[in-house]
Amino acid sequence: MKNEESFMDRKYNEYLNSSDRIKMINGMVYYRAVNIDVLTIGNEKCYEICLSWEMFGRKPARCVKDEYGHMINLSPPAFYSFRGHIPRWYRECAVFLIKRSEIKGTIGKFFTVIEQ
């Protein structure tokens, strides 16, 4: 059976090859999210945000800010289980679930670490 590239493999490769994955906003470095999805968990709508570890410098972060100024407190990253091979995107990214009710308006696509 041929090992096909998954949706997240494609999204991570697009991120790595993108010319706009990093930008400066008001003198701060912001990193584009690898992927943002909206999920429903119970009755709560949540954002599933995949961020590259390059943004964190491999250190855990407590709070990030998007380009719209939303301060987002991060819980520990989500853990996924894989059969066999662990994909590169999962080794080099962290996935966070954020309650949609915590964001007023539209969530941004670029994020910077505020507190580690």
N, C-alpha and C positions, 0 to 999 in steps of 0.2 A: 504494500500500500504506500502510495506517495505521500510524503509529509508536506501538506499544504500550509502556506502561510496563513495564520489566523488574522482576524480583524485587528487585534491589538498589535500583532507583529507588524502589520502594514502601517498602523497609526504611529508606532514608534519609529519605524524606518522613515516615514514622512517627516516626523519631528527631527530626526538626526540630519536629514538632508535639506531641511528648511533653512532659507536665508534669513527668516524673521523669527527664529526661536528665542532670541534674546534682544531686548531693547531697553534703552534708558528712558526713564520717566522721572522728571524732577530730580535728576542726579542719582537715582537709584536704579540698579539692575533688576529688570523683571524678566521672568522666564515664561514662555508660552506653555500652557498645559498640553500634555501629550494627548489627552482625551478628556472630554466632559460629557457625561450622560446623566439623564434624569431617571431615577428609579423610584418605585413605590415600595416602601417597607412598612407593612401593616397599613395604617391609614396615613402615614407620613410620606410626603414626597421629599426625596433627597437628591443631591448632586453627588455623583460618583466622579471624583476628580483624580486623574492620574498625572502625577508630577514627577519629573526626572530628578534623580538624586543629585545631579550636578547643581541644582538649585540650592540644595541644603549643605553641600560640602560633606556629605555622609554623616552629618550630625542631625539628631532629631530636632524638629521645630515645634514650637507650641502655637505660634501665630503667624499667619501670612496675611498679606494685603493684596487685593486685586487692583487693576488699573483704574477702577471706579472709586477706590477708597474704602471698599468693604473690608473690615477687619474680620478675619476668620480664624477662630480658635480650632486647632486641629486635635482630634483624638488620635490614639495610636492608629497606624495604617491598617487597612484590611488585610487579612491573610487569605490566600487562595491555595488550593491543593491541586497538584498536577500529577498525572500518571507519567512516570518516567522523566523525560527531559523537562527542566524548568526553563521557560522561555527567557530570552535576553531582556525583553521589556520588563519582565517581573523582577529580575535581578537588579536592574538599573533604574527602577521607578518605585514610587510609593503611591498607593491608592487610598484616598480618604473619602469618607462619607460625611456630607455636610447637610444638615437639615435645611430644606429650601426656605423654611420660615425664618431662618437666621439671616437671610439675604434680602434686603429691600431693593427691589428692582432687578435688573439683569446682572448676573454674575459675569465677571470679566474672563478673558482668556489668558491674561498675563498675571503672574504672581511674583511677589518678593517676600523674603523672610523678614519678619519684624522682630520675633523673639525666638531664641533657641534655648 
